[in-house]
Amino acid sequence: MVFLKRIYDKYSKDDGIRILVERLWPRGISKENAHIDIWMKEIAPSTELRKWFNHDDSKWEEFREKYKTELSGNMEVDKIKQIIKINDRVTFVYSSRNTDHNSAVALLSILSHGGSGTE
């Protein structure tokens, strides 16, 4: 099972394998307090796409499609799928304040459903 959690939320051992799916390290969090098992920078949206989206909800669907395109051919996709396959519980950790529309939500949607439809 894959879960999503803000890095600013309280850590729990129940999170399982914690994967930071951000290109940049979150502000105000030390690496010791983050409890991150794996930091997968390269699976995050490109800097250009992240800046274009800028957490604008009106761009959400287009952002997901562009991110899906970026992920095609990304070697990290196979790695993260393998991690999910061999672990009972995985948590994608992200920093965005917007818990509904962020790159971790998009990543989970793309991996689970191919990014189609509205979740």
JOPE-V346051 format. One record per helix or strand of 3 or more residues. SS is the DSSP state (@ for helix, = for strand). FROM is the first residue (numbers start at 1). TO is the last residue. If there is no record, write none. Layout:
ss->(SS SS)
from->(FROM FROM)
to->(TO TO)
//
This chain:
ss->(= @ = @ @ @ @ @ = @)
from->(2 13 17 31 41 47 57 75 90 103)
to->(6 15 20 34 43 53 71 86 94 113)
//
